[in-house]
C-alpha cells in the first residue's frame, strides 16, 4: 500500500461515544480524509447525521447505521474504531481481525493490549492477526494517549537524548471525577466499591494485560530483555467522606483513589515503570504527586545521564482535561490513518510508524 499526499482516504468511523464523536470532528477537519460511513450500537442513533452525533453545528451528509455488512461493503481505506472494548476484549479483537481480513486498514483505541501484545497475548492469536493482515493486505494499529503517545512515542523520543539510562518512568496523574465511563470507573477500577472487594483491574495479571504493552514496547525500543513476569504494585485509598463523580457515587469508606505500577525489571532492578495516580477529587491524597498545572498530566522521568523530566498536560477549549483526553485519544488515531494505510500488512506498533503530525489542521491553512 502506498499513500500519496494528493490522495483522499475514505474513512468509516466505528462508534460515536466519548471518543468517537471527537474522531468524527477530526476526520472532517483533515482535508486528506473523507468520512463515508458511521457505525453506532444504539438503535436511537441509527439514521441520524454524523455531524449531529459529533456535536458539530452542521450536517455532514453521512447517516449513522448499525448495519455492519453495509459499512464493510463500502470498502473504505480505513476504519477508525473507537468502540468500548475494555469489557469485551477478545470479542473486540475478533471484530478487528474481521475488518483486516476484509482488506480494510484499522486504527483503534482498543483493546489496549494490542498496542504492543508481544509477551502478553498467546502466539496463536498473534498469528491470527498476522495472517489476517497478509490475506487482506491491510494493517491494524492500536493506540491513543495512554496506553499510547504519552507512554510510547514521547518517552522513547526523550531517550534519544540520553547518554545513560537507569530507569524510564511514565506517570499519569489525574483527577477522574469528570471522566464519564461508569463501567470503567466502578467495575474495572473499583471506585465506590468496598475496600475489601477486588475490582477487575486488581486481579492478578490484569494490570500487566492493560499496561504491560507500554512497558514491553519501551523495553523493545531500548533493546532490553525483561525479567518475567512483570511486577505489579498498587495501593488504594478509602474515601474520607462521600464523593460524587459523573460516573459513580463514592460513599465514605469505599475506594476513592488508586495508585498502581506495572514494572519491567532487569536482574531484579526496576528499569521501565508505568505508574498511575488516580484521584476522584483533586483534594485527595495531598502527599501524592500533583500536576504542575490543571487537573491532570502525563509525566516522563528518565533517570540516568542526564536526568530528564517532561510534563505533558492538556485541557479542552470548552471543557476539562477529561474532555481533552478524549480528543487527544481520537486525534492520535485520526492523524495516524495515512501512515497506517501506508504501513506493512498486519499489526503495526508505534515502533513501526514514521513521525505522525497534525498535517492539514492549522487554522486557515486550507
N, C-alpha and C positions, 0 to 999 in steps of 0.2 A: 504494500500500500504506500502511495506517495501523496503527500499533501503539498499543494501549491498555494501561495498566498492569494491568488486571484480566484480560488475556488470557494464556493459557498457550501458548507456542510449541512446536510439535513439531519435534524435532531428531534428525537422524541423525549419528552420529559415524563419520567415514571414516578408519579405521586405529586401531590400539591399540598403537603403538610408544612411543618415549620421550616424545613429546609427547601422543599420543592417549590414553594411559592417564590422564594428568592432566586432559585435556579431559573425559573421561567423569566423573571425580570432580567437576569444576567444573559440568558440566551438571546432575548430580544435586544439587549444593548450591544451585542457584538455584531459587527457588520459581516463577519465571515460565517455566521451561523443562522440557520433558518429553522424556526420551530414548525414542525409538520404534524405533531401529534402529542396528546397528553393522556396519560392513564390515571384513573382515580379508582380507589376502592370503595368510596362512599357513594351509594346509589343516588343520593341527593345532589351530588356534583355532576352526574352524567348529563350531558347536553349544555352545560354552562361554558361560557367562553373562558379561555385561558387567562386573558387579561383581567377578567373579573376575579378569578380564583387567585391570581397573584397579587391582587390589591392594587393593580395599576389603574390609571384614570381613563383607560380606553380599552376597547376590544382588540384582540389580536387576530380574529378570524379563524381561530383554531378551537374546535369544540372538544371538551373532555369526553372520554369514553372509558368503559370498563371491559371493552372487547379487546382482549389481549391479541388474538389472532389478527384482527384488523390492523393493529398497530405494527405487528411484525411484517404483515403483508406490504406495508408502506416501504419496507427495505430502507430504513434510514441509515445514514452513515454511522450514527452513534445514538445510544440511549444514555441519557443522564438519569441514573437510578438513585433516588433519594428516599425510597420507601423505608419504613421502620423494619429493621432486621434483628434487633437485639433479642427479641423473644421468639425468633424463628430462624436461627442461624443456618441450619442445614437445608431447610426448605428454600431460603433465600439464595443459597449457593446453587441449588438446583435451577432456580429461576435464571440466575446469571449465566450458568453454563448453557441453558437452552437458548438464550439470546446470542451468545457467541457461536454456538453451533449453527444458528440460522444466518451467520455471516454478518452480524451486527456488532460493532465495537461498543464497549460499555465503559463508562466511568461511573463509579458508585461510591456512596458514602458508607456502605457496609455490605456484608459483615466485616467489621474492622480487622478480624483475624487475617483477612486476605490482603491487608496492607503489606505483609511480609510473612507468609504462612510456613516457611521452611522451619522444621523443628517443632511445629505446633499441630498442623493437620497431618493426617496419615498419607502415606505415599500414594495409595490408591486414589484418593480424592484429588491430590495434586496432579496425578497422571490423567485423570478425567478432564481437568481444566486444560491441561496442555493439549490433550487430544482434541478437545472442542475447538481450541484456537487453531490448530492445524487444519481440521476438517472445514471450519468456517472461514479460515483466513482472516480472523478477527482477533482483537486484543481486549483484555479486561484490566482495568486499573481501579483499585480501591484506595481512596484517600479522603482527605478533609483537612481538619485543623488539628484534632487530637483524638485518636491517632491520625497523623498526617503531617502537614507542613511544619507545625510548631515543634515536632519531635522527630522529624526525619531530615527534610531539606535544610532547615535552619541550623540545627546543631552540627550536621555534617559539613555545611558550608563554613561554620565557625572553626572547625578543626583544621581547615586548610591554612589557618594562621598559626597553628601550633608548632612548637619545636619539640615539646614532650607532652604527652597526655597521661595523666594519672587517673582521672575519672571524668566522665561526661554525665551530667545530671540534668534531666529535663523535668521541670516542675509546671504543674497547673495550680494556680492559687486563685480560687474563685468563690463567690457567693452565688449559690444556686437557687436563691429564694424566688427569682423571677424566671427560672428555667421551666418551661411548660412541657413536661414529659412525665405524666403521672406513673406510668408503668416503670420507667427507668428510676424515678425518684423513690417510690415506695417498694416495689417488688424486687428491683435489681440492686439499688444502693441500700435500701432498708431504712430510709428516713421515716420517722414516725412509728417505727416498729419497736417492740420491747427490746431492751438491751440484751435479754437472754435469747432472743431469736437470732438466727443466722441467715442474713439475706443472701440471695443468689450470688452476688458479687464476691462474697467472702467464703464461699465454699472452696475447699482446696482445689487449686488449679485454675479457677475461673479468672482470677486477676491475670495470670500468665496467658490465658487464652485471649483476654481482652486487650492487654497492653504488652504482652510478650513480643508481639510483632515489632513494636517500637524498639525494644531492647535488642532484639536479634538483628534488625536491619541496621542499626547503628554499629553493632559489632561487626556485621558483614562489611559495612563501609570502611571500617578501621582494620579489617583483616584479623579480627580476634576469634579464637575458639573458646567459647564459654564453657564453664562448668555446667553440668546438668544435675538436677533440674534448675530452673531459675528460682531465685529466692523471693518469697512473698512475705511482706510485713504489713501490719495495719494496727491502728488504734482508733477507737470510737469514743465519742463524747456524748453524754446524755444531756438532754435539754434542761436548763436550769429554770425554765418557765415554759408556758405554752407559746409556740410559734406558729405562724400561718404563712404558707407559701402558695404560689399559684398552682402548684401540683398536688400538695398534700398538707394536711394538718399535722403538726408535731406537738403532741401533748407533753407536758412536763414529765421528765423521767424517761422518755423514749429517745431513740437515737436522733441526734440533731447535727452532728458533724463527723466527718470521716477523713482520716489521713491514711494513705497506703503507699507502698513502694513495691515495684517489681524490679528485681536486681539481677543483673548479669555479672557473675564473678569469674575471675581467672585465678586459679590457685587459691581460692577461698577469699580473695580480696575484691571488694566492690569496684567494678570498672565502668559499668553502664547502668544508670539508675533512672527509672521513670517514677515520678513522685507526684501525688495529688494531695492538696489541702483543700477540702471541700466543706464550706460553711453553708448554713441555711439562713444566716443573718450576719451582717458584717461585723457586729459587735462580739460574736462568739470567739472563743479561743484567742484571747489577745496575745498569747505567747507564741502563736503560730506566725509564720511569715505572712506579710501583707503586700499587696501590690503597691508599687510606688505611687500609682495614680489610678483612681477608679475602683471598681468592684471586682476586677478580675484581670489576670495576666498569665502569660507563659514566660518562664524564666529559665534560661540556659546557663548552667555553671560548668565551666571547664577548668578543672584543677590540673596544674602542670606548669609548663613554662611557655608562654606567660599564663597567669591566671586571667580568665576571661569571664565576663558576665554580659548577657544581653537580656533585656526585658522587653517583651513584645506585648503591648496592650492594644485593645481595640474597643471602640464604643460606637453604637449606632447613631446616625444623624438624627433619627427620630425615635430612639429607644436606648436601652442599656446594653451592657456587654453581652447579655444572653441573646439579644436580637442580632447584634453584630456577629456573635458566634455562629448563628445560623447562616448569615450572609457569607462569612469567610469560608465556611464549610462548603456552601453551594458554589462559590466562585472558584475555589481551588479546583473543583471538578469541571465546571464550565470552561474555565480558561485552559484546562488540560486537554480538551476534546481534540483539537487539531494534532497535538503531539501523540496522543494515544491512537488516533486513526492512522498515523504515520509509523507507529511502532511495530515491532515484530509481533507475530501472532502469539496468543497465549497470555499468561499472566504477566503484567508489566508493573514493576515497582518504581518508586522514586529514584532508585539507583539506575534505572534504565532510561529515564526520560531526560531530554535536554532541558535547558532553562525554560520555564513556563512564565509568561508575563501577561499583563493586562493589555496586550496589544489591541488597539482599536477602541479603548474605553475612555480615553482622555476627552473631557468635555469639549464639544465644539470642533473635534478633530475630524469629523466625517459627517 
